[in-house]
Amino acid sequence: MFQGEIELIKSNIIYDKVIQDLNLHVSYYRMGNILNEELFKNNNFQIDTFEIINPAVYDQKIYLNFLNEKEYELNIKQGKKDNFFVHEFNKLESNPFLKLKIS
């Protein structure tokens, strides 16, 4: 009786760990002239941590521009307005929309 419940608990724990490790909450794309290319696990950066502060960013594109080896720029669109933020790699950063760490 308890054996089946223990297996169910173990499978849910493993399932949650797999979902967390795959980082399915974030999609990576490279903008092209004609098509956009998905970069899942095939990119030169990774979003290690993120927390949404302003729900206006849900389902919105956030553009990342590499400025140099230490800094990047985020462009978060809010309606027709562009919001630009310069942040450092490998540092937990925040702006009015989200907190994140990119390495």
GUTORKOL-725703 format. One line per 8 residues: their letters; for each residue x, y, z of N, C-alpha, C, O. Coordinates in steps of 0.001 Angstrom, whole numbers, plus 500000, padded with zeros to 6 digits. Example, Ala and Ser with C-alpha at 12.3 -4.5 7.8 and 13.67 -1.06 7.14 Angstrom:
// GUTORKOL-725703
as	513190 494310 507800 512300 495500 507800 513200 496700 507800 514236 496681 508465  512850 497750 507080 513670 498940 507140 512900 500030 507870 513409 501138 508039
//
This chain:
// GUTORKOL-725703
mfqgeiel	500828 498810 500000 500000 500000 500000 500875 501256 500000 500678 502141 499167  501824 501343 500911 502668 502528 500983 503724 502560 499871 504200 503629 499490  504081 501395 499363 505106 501333 498330 504711 502152 497103 505538 502883 496559  503468 502040 496667 502994 502794 495505 502999 504290 495772 503348 505070 494885  502620 504707 496975 502624 506121 497322 504047 506675 497381 504291 507808 496969  504976 505884 497889 506379 506313 497945 506922 506479 496526 507628 507449 496249  506605 505555 495632 507067 505661 494242 506471 506903 493576 507153 507577 492804  505205 507208 493869 504560 508390 493299 505238 509663 493786 505474 510581 493000
iksniiyd	505552 509725 495070 506252 510894 495627 507622 511028 494988 508014 512131 494607  508358 509935 494861 509689 509972 494248 509605 510443 492801 510436 511235 492358  508605 509961 492063 508505 510333 490656 508177 511820 490509 508682 512468 489592  507344 512372 491391 507039 513800 491334 508272 514637 491664 508494 515676 491043  509063 514207 492617 510290 514921 492974 511261 514897 491800 511856 515920 491460  511418 513747 491190 512319 513632 490037 511798 514466 488877 512576 515157 488219  510507 514414 488618 509887 515192 487538 510123 516684 487762 510516 517384 486829  509895 517182 488963 510114 518602 489268 511576 518989 489074 511866 520076 488573
kviqdlnl	512494 518118 489463 513922 518393 489306 514305 518463 487829 515096 519322 487436  513760 517579 487017 514044 517585 485578 513522 518879 484953 514231 519509 484168  512321 519276 485279 511740 520520 484745 512598 521707 485149 512859 522586 484328  513038 521749 486388 513868 522852 486868 515209 522876 486142 515667 523945 485739  515840 521730 485969 517145 521663 485314 517067 522012 483833 518022 522561 483283  515965 521712 483185 515816 522020 481765 515551 523500 481513 515728 523974 480391  515131 524235 482538 514866 525666 482422 513898 525944 481280 514201 526730 480382  512747 525309 481314 511753 525442 480256 510969 526750 480329 510127 527013 479470
hvsyyrmg	511231 527557 481328 510517 528823 481472 511095 529908 480568 510472 530953 480379  512269 529670 480016 512961 530665 479194 513231 530067 477823 513707 528937 477719  512933 530813 476779 513256 530411 475407 514289 531374 474847 514199 532584 475054  515264 530835 474142 516334 531632 473553 516182 531625 472034 516011 530565 471433  516245 532802 471411 516160 532916 469959 517230 533862 469442 517611 534816 470121  517706 533595 468249 518597 534515 467546 517765 535152 466446 517158 534459 465629  517742 536491 466434 516968 537226 465442 517724 537236 464117 518880 537655 464064  517083 536781 463062 517675 536807 461731 516968 537822 460857 515996 538446 461282
nilneelf	517449 537988 459650 516811 538913 458711 515467 538390 458233 514539 539164 458002  515364 537078 458085 514125 536484 457590 513467 535613 458648 512263 535715 458884  514250 534761 459281 513721 533830 460274 514412 534020 461617 515527 534537 461689  513739 533598 462672 514333 533548 463997 514698 532093 464289 513934 531180 463976  515857 531888 464884 516358 530545 465159 516327 530286 466659 516868 531069 467440  515692 529183 467065 515681 528830 468485 517045 528271 468860 517630 527484 468116  517549 528685 470024 518905 528338 470451 518932 527439 471678 519953 527411 472364  517901 526723 471986 517824 525926 473208 519116 525153 473435 519475 524282 472642
knnnfqid	519809 525473 474514 521065 524835 474942 522186 524983 473903 523205 524299 473992  522000 525864 472931 523017 526038 471896 523362 527524 471791 523436 528072 470692  523569 528165 472925 523860 529588 472940 525092 529860 473800 525548 528991 474543  525616 531065 473688 526831 531409 474430 526533 532163 475724 527426 532797 476287  525317 532104 476189 524955 532690 477471 523848 531848 478098 523209 531032 477434  523643 532066 479383 522612 531314 480095 521977 532211 481131 522668 532972 481808  520670 532129 481259 519967 532853 482315 519934 531923 483519 519209 530929 483538  520733 532267 484519 520865 531415 485708 519707 531617 486674 519194 530657 487249
tfeiinpa	519299 532862 486850 518260 533202 487815 517382 534279 487215 517885 535212 486590  516090 534164 487395 515221 535280 487049 513957 535247 487895 513453 534191 488277  513473 536439 488166 512227 536604 488920 511484 537775 488294 512043 538861 488141  510245 537558 487937 509448 538618 487330 508890 539515 488426 508226 539048 489352  509168 540804 488308 508675 541802 489256 507384 542431 488738 506428 542621 489489  507371 542749 487448 506220 543390 486818 505576 542399 485853 506218 541989 484886  504327 542002 486089 503687 541001 485226 503495 541455 483781 503072 540654 482948  503790 542702 483463 503670 543192 482085 504647 542481 481154 504459 542522 479938
vydqkiyl	505682 541833 481680 506667 541157 480824 506268 539728 480453 506922 539108 479614  505213 539199 481058 504775 537850 480699 504459 537793 479209 503770 538661 478674  504972 536761 478549 504753 536513 477119 505229 537651 476233 504739 537802 475114  506170 538451 476706 506759 539523 475910 508182 539139 475518 508864 538416 476244  508618 539629 474367 509995 539409 473958 510895 540376 474712 510585 541560 474848  512002 539857 475194 513013 540676 475853 514282 540517 475023 514789 539409 474847  514781 541624 474522 515935 541592 473629 517216 541795 474425 517295 542665 475293  518208 540986 474118 519500 541025 474786 520555 541409 473762 520651 540801 472696
nflnekey	521337 542415 474091 522401 542880 473212 523703 542849 474006 523797 543460 475070  524711 542137 473490 526013 542064 474143 526768 543356 473871 527056 543674 472717  527091 544104 474919 527831 545355 474753 529332 545106 474735 530053 545667 473909  529799 544262 475648 531205 543867 475729 531267 542588 476559 530234 541967 476805  532445 542189 476988 532588 540938 477739 531990 541012 479137 531730 539979 479754  531769 542215 479642 531282 542374 481010 529842 542852 481110 529209 542670 482150  529310 543458 480053 527985 544073 480140 527081 543663 478973 527533 543325 477879  525806 543711 479266 524786 543479 478248 523666 544497 478432 523532 545115 479488
elnikqgk	522882 544654 477401 521754 545585 477437 520478 544789 477210 520404 543948 476314  519481 545067 478031 518154 544483 477853 517234 545533 477269 517254 546691 477686  516428 545128 476306 515378 545974 475786 514071 545265 476084 513764 544225 475500  513309 545837 476996 512020 545267 477382 510941 546178 476837 510831 547338 477234  510141 545642 475920 509093 546439 475297 507859 546447 476186 507453 545417 476724  507281 547608 476326 506043 547767 477073 505119 548592 476185 505191 549821 476166  504250 547901 475452 503447 548572 474448 504355 549030 473314 505083 548224 472735  504315 550298 473001 505183 550849 471949 506469 551435 472520 507326 551902 471769
kdnffvhe	506605 551414 473831 507764 552004 474488 508869 550967 474686 508612 549851 475136  510107 551351 474345 511276 550517 474601 511911 550947 475913 512131 552137 476140  512204 549983 476775 512874 550239 478051 514234 549568 477995 514320 548345 477883  515306 550363 478073 516667 549843 477976 517335 549844 479348 517236 550809 480106  518024 548729 479650 518742 548593 480907 520095 547948 480637 520172 546942 479932  521154 548515 481188 522493 547941 481055 522815 547213 482360 522697 547776 483448  523223 545952 482227 523545 545119 483385 524880 544427 483166 525409 544402 482055  525417 543866 484249 526673 543121 484199 526401 541627 484197 525462 541149 484834
fnklesnp	527246 540895 483463 527186 539435 483486 527611 538920 484857 528373 539577 485567  527119 537753 485219 527492 537036 486448 527184 537821 487721 527849 537646 488741  526193 538667 487655 525793 539459 488815 524265 539505 488847 523622 539706 487817  523696 539316 490028 522251 539410 490158 521848 540875 489993 522217 541720 490809  521105 541167 488954 520721 542533 488598 519208 542674 488691 518477 541684 488646  518749 543910 488820 517307 544133 488829 516984 545428 488101 517818 546328 487995  515773 545500 487610 515215 546689 486987 513732 546700 487353 513293 545798 488066  512955 547654 486912 511536 547683 487326 510705 546488 486852 509580 546301 487314
flklkis	511247 545675 485934 510483 544566 485377 510873 543208 485944 510012 542359 486176  512179 542998 486169 512609 541686 486635 513967 541733 487308 514717 542702 487193  514256 540643 488018 515587 540404 488593 516156 539230 487812 515451 538261 487528  517441 539323 487466 518032 538225 486736 519537 538199 486861 520184 539192 487194  520066 537026 486583 521510 536819 486525 521805 536050 485262 521283 534955 485049  522658 536637 484413 523033 536013 483149 524525 535754 483163 525318 536628 483514  524899 534543 482776 526322 534203 482689 526648 533784 481273 527795 533453 480976
//
